Amino acid sequence: MKSASPSPARDAALASALACLGPDKFDLQAALHGVLQQGGLDSRDAGLATELAYGFLRLKGRADFVLSAFLKDPGKLPYEVKLVLGLAAFELTHLDKSPAHAVVNWAVGAVKARFGDGLARLANAVLRRVADLGQSPRDEHFYRKGAASEEEFQARFYSCPRWIVEAIGRDHGPARCAALLAAQTVQPPLGLRFNALAPGAAAAYEDLASLHVHKGRFPTMILEKGERPDNTLDLEARGVLSRQSAASQLIVAALEPAAWPGPVLDACAGRGGKACLLLESGVTLLAACDLSRHRLRQLGRELDRLGLPPVPRIVADAQAPQPWRKPPGTILIDAPCTGLGVLSRRPDSKWKRSRADAAALVRLQAAILGRAFDALAPGGRLAYVTCTLLARENEQQIRNLAANRTGVKILRQETTPDSLELGEFFYGALIEKT
């Protein structure tokens, strides 16, 4: 991104936040990638832009609370001004290496360029007072001031909308709720998936394992938080490895796909992370379906990169009647969900979701589950996976299916183990149609 600004990294972080929280509602990863692809940022600035964009959206709730102490009526400010102030407040209170004067000068200049001297003076006054707070906004006691309930405190400190805090608390209880909320405020470890079908993959795994602190076992590697090896690009280009959430890999493995009757239909394939994982494990796919042509094109490129066999890619609605003359042996549903288990990796989504969205997704999941189960022949299986923490999207969906259909045999239900400190949480269920 070519810019005359003395702070191109901050400009890039702001542009990314606007793209994903504004009317276009891009995913943060896509928004940041688009901004950085415009060019002009060196690796150091690109790294800072990424740290700022993800860090701010993880802790936006904290930044908003800090600013509320110095703003009489923040709701009347233009949204772009609030984002500039929020981004600067996050950097002032949570990044040690950023000089306060540089952060304040950038924010004042950004506001002045867009809205003139009046709001620029406000930004200057407010942010200087934020800078005077030092590191106190990192302490949980800072967020207990005036909190009328534990939920209000948690919404502030763990930077989550109140409805999410309440929903997770209902399902998991106070202690685990706090742990789950804490996990989504920090960067998750990097997950790598080695292509077991690629020549030399096992050796490449061992080579990389010797250089980095890691967990997991082939083909999954879980690098310690902060580890971002720069020697993986060639391996990725050669189809030896892919970047994929370790929690996502482990939940599929826990459902033992090698024992699924084939062929397998991936009914909600998306960009194909789980489809490729299955193919690399030797599972035969009947087809990969999704509503998005763009995502299916991305899946096609991944198949080519990894040297995997071609798979029919079909634009299809998983709620619609299944067109197969012969029923699939197994249907995988990587269900659309609230994504509350992966907020550490997709922090923008918590600021976009609402209670109404959650209710609509529950209805959608039920429709997809029912349609898929009806499409199976006796003996067929249904693998259901989500990346959310809410029982109504997970266990309750399976109970409802069993209550509304005959022949539902629940073979297993799994959740991501907390012990691996993955920072992400998935649910999986395997059902047989008897």
C-alpha positions in Angstrom: 0.0 0.0 0.0 1.8 3.1 -1.2 1.3 5.9 1.3 2.9 9.3 2.1 2.0 8.7 5.7 4.8 8.3 8.2 2.9 5.3 9.6 1.9 3.0 6.7 1.5 0.0 9.0 -1.2 1.9 11.0 -2.9 3.1 7.8 -3.0 -0.6 6.7 -4.4 -1.8 10.0 -7.1 0.9 9.9 -8.0 0.2 6.3 -8.4 -3.5 7.2 -10.6 -2.8 10.2 -12.8 -0.5 8.1 -13.1 -3.2 5.4 -14.2 -5.9 7.8 -16.3 -3.9 10.2 -17.8 -1.5 7.6 -20.7 -2.3 5.2 -18.6 -4.7 3.1 -18.0 -7.0 6.1 -15.0 -8.7 4.6 -13.3 -11.4 6.7 -10.3 -9.9 8.5 -7.9 -12.2 6.8 -9.2 -11.3 3.4 -9.4 -7.6 4.2 -5.8 -7.5 5.5 -4.5 -9.6 2.6 -6.2 -7.2 0.1 -4.6 -4.2 1.8 -1.1 -5.7 2.0 -1.3 -6.9 -1.6 -1.5 -3.3 -2.8 2.2 -3.2 -2.1 4.6 -0.7 -0.7 5.0 -2.1 2.8 8.2 -3.8 3.8 8.1 -6.9 5.9 8.4 -5.0 9.2 5.5 -2.7 8.4 3.4 -5.7 7.2 4.1 -7.5 10.4 3.1 -4.5 12.5 -0.1 -4.0 10.4 -1.0 -7.6 11.1 -0.3 -7.4 14.8 -2.3 -4.1 15.1 -5.3 -5.4 13.0 -5.7 -8.7 14.8 -4.8 -7.4 18.2 -7.2 -4.5 18.0 -10.1 -6.7 17.0 -9.3 -9.2 19.7 -9.3 -6.4 22.3 -11.6 -3.8 20.8 -13.9 -4.1 23.8 -11.2 -3.1 26.1 -10.2 -0.2 23.9 -13.9 1.0 23.7 -14.1 0.8 27.5 -10.9 2.8 28.0 -12.1 5.5 25.6 -15.5 5.7 27.2 -13.9 7.3 30.3 -12.8 10.3 28.2 -15.6 10.7 25.7 -18.9 12.3 26.7 -20.9 10.7 23.9 -18.9 8.3 21.8 -22.1 7.3 19.9 -22.2 10.6 18.2 -18.7 10.3 16.7 -18.3 9.2 13.0 -17.6 5.5 13.0 -14.3 6.0 11.2 -13.1 8.3 14.0 -14.1 5.7 16.6 -12.0 3.1 14.8 -9.0 5.4 14.6 -9.3 6.1 18.4 -9.8 2.5 19.2 -6.8 1.3 17.2 -4.6 4.0 18.8 -6.0 3.2 22.3 -5.2 -0.5 21.8 -1.6 0.3 20.7 -1.0 2.7 23.5 -2.2 0.3 26.2 -1.2 -3.1 24.9 1.9 -2.8 22.6 5.2 -2.1 24.5 7.4 -1.1 21.6 5.2 1.7 20.2 6.2 5.2 21.2 3.2 7.1 22.5 3.9 10.3 20.6 4.1 8.3 17.3 0.7 6.7 17.9 -1.0 9.9 19.0 0.5 11.9 16.0 -0.7 9.3 13.6 -4.2 9.2 15.0 -4.5 13.0 15.1 -3.3 13.2 11.5 -5.7 10.5 10.4 -8.7 12.2 12.0 -7.7 15.6 10.7 -7.3 14.4 7.1 -10.8 12.9 7.2 -12.8 15.2 9.5 -10.8 18.5 10.1 -9.3 20.3 13.0 -12.1 20.1 15.5 -12.2 16.3 15.8 -8.4 16.2 15.5 -8.1 18.3 18.7 -10.5 15.9 20.4 -8.5 12.9 19.3 -5.3 14.6 20.6 -6.8 15.4 24.0 -8.4 11.9 24.5 -5.4 9.9 23.4 -3.0 11.8 25.5 -5.1 10.9 28.5 -5.2 7.3 27.4 -1.4 7.3 27.1 -1.1 8.6 30.7 -2.8 5.4 31.9 0.3 3.4 31.1 -0.2 -0.4 31.4 -3.1 -0.3 33.9 -5.6 -1.3 31.2 -3.9 -4.7 31.0 -5.0 -5.4 34.6 -8.4 -7.1 35.1 -9.2 -4.8 38.1 -9.3 -1.8 35.7 -12.4 -3.3 34.1 -14.2 -4.1 37.3 -14.8 -0.4 38.1 -18.5 0.2 38.1 -19.3 -3.2 36.6 -22.8 -4.2 37.8 -22.3 -7.9 37.3 -19.7 -10.5 36.5 -21.0 -10.7 32.9 -20.5 -7.0 32.5 -16.9 -7.3 33.8 -16.2 -10.2 31.5 -17.6 -8.5 28.5 -15.2 -5.6 29.1 -12.1 -7.5 30.1 -12.4 -10.4 27.7 -13.5 -8.0 24.9 -16.7 -9.8 23.9 -20.3 -8.7 23.3 -22.5 -9.3 26.4 -24.7 -11.8 24.6 -21.7 -14.1 23.8 -20.5 -13.9 27.4 -24.0 -14.9 28.7 -24.4 -17.7 26.1 -21.1 -19.3 26.9 -21.6 -18.9 30.6 -25.0 -20.7 30.4 -23.5 -23.7 28.6 -20.1 -24.0 30.3 -20.4 -22.5 33.8 -18.4 -19.6 35.3 -14.9 -21.2 35.5 -14.8 -22.6 32.0 -16.5 -19.6 30.6 -13.7 -17.4 31.8 -11.1 -19.8 30.4 -12.8 -19.9 27.0 -13.2 -16.2 26.9 -9.5 -15.7 27.8 -8.4 -18.0 25.0 -10.0 -15.9 22.3 -8.1 -12.7 23.4 -4.7 -14.0 22.4 -3.1 -15.3 19.2 -3.6 -19.0 18.7 -0.7 -21.3 17.8 0.0 -22.0 14.2 -1.3 -25.3 12.9 0.3 -27.1 10.0 -1.0 -30.1 8.0 1.5 -32.2 6.2 0.4 -34.0 3.1 0.9 -37.7 3.8 0.6 -38.4 0.1 3.5 -36.1 -0.9 6.9 -37.6 -1.3 9.2 -36.6 1.6 6.4 -35.2 3.8 7.4 -37.3 6.8 11.1 -36.2 6.5 10.0 -32.6 6.1 7.9 -32.9 9.2 10.9 -34.2 11.2 13.2 -31.5 9.8 10.8 -28.7 10.8 10.1 -30.3 14.2 13.8 -30.3 15.0 13.9 -26.5 14.5 10.8 -25.4 16.5 9.0 -26.0 19.8 5.9 -28.0 18.8 3.2 -30.4 19.8 1.1 -32.9 17.8 2.2 -35.8 15.7 2.4 -36.4 11.9 0.6 -35.2 9.9 -0.4 -32.4 12.3 2.1 -29.9 13.8 1.2 -27.4 16.4 3.8 -24.7 16.8 4.2 -22.7 20.0 2.5 -19.3 20.0 4.6 -16.7 18.3 6.4 -19.3 16.1 6.1 -18.3 12.4 8.7 -20.2 10.5 9.8 -18.6 7.3 11.2 -21.8 5.8 7.8 -23.3 5.0 7.0 -21.4 1.8 8.8 -23.8 -0.5 7.1 -26.7 1.2 3.7 -25.1 0.7 4.5 -24.4 -2.9 5.5 -28.0 -3.5 2.3 -29.3 -1.8 4.0 -30.8 1.1 2.2 -28.8 3.8 -0.8 -26.5 4.4 -1.6 -24.0 7.1 -4.7 -25.3 8.8 -6.0 -24.9 12.4 -4.7 -27.9 14.4 -8.1 -28.0 16.3 -9.9 -28.3 13.0 -7.6 -31.2 12.0 -7.9 -33.0 15.3 -11.7 -32.9 15.5 -11.9 -34.7 12.1 -9.4 -37.2 13.2 -11.4 -37.9 16.4 -14.3 -39.0 14.2 -12.1 -41.7 12.6 -12.7 -40.9 8.9 -10.8 -44.0 7.8 -13.8 -46.1 9.0 -16.4 -44.0 7.3 -18.4 -45.9 4.5 -17.6 -44.3 1.2 -17.8 -42.4 -0.9 -17.9 -39.3 1.2 -19.9 -36.2 0.3 -18.5 -32.9 1.7 -21.8 -31.0 1.8 -20.4 -27.7 3.0 -16.9 -27.7 1.6 -16.0 -24.0 1.8 -12.4 -23.5 0.7 -11.8 -27.2 1.1 -9.5 -27.6 4.2 -11.3 -30.7 5.4 -11.8 -32.1 1.9 -8.1 -32.0 1.3 -7.4 -33.4 4.8 -9.7 -36.4 3.9 -8.1 -36.9 0.5 -4.6 -36.8 2.0 -5.8 -39.5 4.5 -6.9 -41.8 1.6 -10.6 -41.1 1.9 -12.5 -41.1 -1.4 -14.8 -38.1 -2.1 -17.9 -38.3 -4.1 -18.1 -34.5 -4.5 -17.5 -31.2 -2.7 -20.5 -28.9 -2.5 -20.8 -25.3 -1.5 -23.0 -22.3 -2.2 -20.0 -20.1 -3.2 -18.3 -20.6 -6.6 -15.4 -18.5 -5.4 -14.7 -20.9 -2.5 -15.0 -23.9 -4.8 -12.5 -22.3 -7.2 -10.1 -21.9 -4.3 -10.6 -25.6 -3.5 -9.7 -26.5 -7.1 -6.5 -24.5 -6.8 -5.7 -26.3 -3.5 -6.2 -29.7 -5.1 -3.8 -28.8 -7.9 -1.2 -27.4 -5.4 -1.3 -30.6 -3.3 -1.3 -33.0 -6.2 -4.6 -34.5 -5.1 -7.1 -36.3 -7.3 -9.7 -34.2 -8.9 -13.0 -34.0 -7.1 -16.4 -32.9 -8.6 -17.1 -29.4 -7.2 -20.7 -28.5 -7.3 -22.5 -25.3 -6.4 -25.3 -26.6 -4.2 -27.4 -25.7 -1.2 -27.0 -28.3 1.6 -30.7 -27.6 2.6 -31.9 -28.6 -0.9 -32.9 -32.2 -1.9 -29.8 -34.3 -2.6 -29.5 -35.2 -6.3 -27.5 -38.5 -6.0 -28.9 -41.6 -7.7 -26.9 -43.7 -5.3 -26.7 -42.3 -1.7 -23.3 -41.3 -0.4 -21.8 -43.6 2.2 -21.0 -40.7 4.5 -22.0 -37.1 4.4 -19.7 -34.6 6.1 -21.4 -31.4 7.3 -18.9 -28.7 8.3 -21.8 -26.6 9.4 -22.2 -22.9 9.2 -22.2 -21.7 12.8 -21.6 -18.7 15.0 -17.8 -19.5 15.1 -17.5 -18.7 18.8 -14.9 -21.4 19.1 -12.4 -19.7 16.7 -12.6 -16.1 17.8 -8.9 -16.1 18.5 -8.3 -16.6 14.7 -11.4 -14.7 13.5 -11.8 -11.9 16.0 -13.8 -9.7 13.7 -16.7 -12.1 13.7 -17.7 -11.4 17.4 -18.4 -7.8 16.4 -20.6 -8.9 13.5 -22.7 -11.6 15.0 -25.9 -11.0 17.0 -28.4 -13.1 19.0 -30.7 -13.1 15.9 -27.8 -14.4 13.7 -27.3 -17.3 16.2 -31.0 -18.2 16.2 -31.1 -18.2 12.4 -28.0 -20.4 12.2 -29.6 -22.9 14.6 -32.5 -23.2 12.2 -30.2 -23.5 9.2 -28.1 -26.3 10.9 -31.3 -28.2 11.7 -32.5 -28.0 8.1 -29.1 -29.2 6.8 -28.8 -32.0 9.3 -32.3 -33.3 8.5 -31.8 -33.1 4.7 -28.5 -34.9 4.9 -29.8 -37.7 7.2 -32.8 -38.3 4.9 -30.4 -38.6 2.0 -28.5 -41.5 3.6 -29.2 -45.2 3.0 -29.4 -47.4 6.0 -25.9 -48.0 7.2 -24.8 -44.6 6.0 -23.1 -42.1 8.3 -23.3 -38.4 9.0 -20.3 -36.5 10.3 -21.3 -33.2 11.9 -18.6 -30.6 12.8 -18.8 -27.0 14.1 -16.4 -24.4 15.4 -18.7 -23.0 18.0 -19.1 -23.4 21.8 -22.9 -23.3 22.1 -24.8 -26.5 23.0 -27.8 -25.5 20.9 -25.5 -25.6 17.8 -23.8 -28.8 18.9 -25.2 -31.5 21.3 -28.7 -30.1 21.2 -28.8 -30.3 17.4 -27.9 -34.0 17.6 -30.5 -34.6 20.3 -33.2 -32.8 18.2 -32.3 -34.9 15.1 -32.7 -38.1 17.2 -36.0 -36.9 18.5 -37.4 -36.0 15.0 -36.0 -38.9 13.0 -36.1 -42.7 13.4 -32.9 -44.7 13.0 -30.5 -42.2 14.5 -27.6 -44.0 16.2 -25.1 -41.6 17.8 -21.7 -43.3 17.5 -19.6 -40.6 19.2 -19.4 -37.0 20.1 -16.1 -35.2 20.5 -14.8 -31.8 21.6 -11.4 -30.2 21.2 -9.3 -31.0 24.3 -8.3 -28.0 26.4 -5.0 -29.7 27.4 -3.3 -28.8 24.1 -3.8 -25.1 24.6 -5.0 -24.7 21.0 -6.9 -21.5 21.7 -9.7 -22.9 19.3 -12.6 -25.2 20.1 -14.5 -27.5 17.8 -17.3 -30.0 18.2 -17.9 -33.2 16.2 -20.5 -35.9 16.1 -20.7 -39.1 14.1 -24.1 -40.6 13.5 -25.2 -43.9 11.8 -28.5 -44.3 10.0 -29.8 -47.7 11.2 
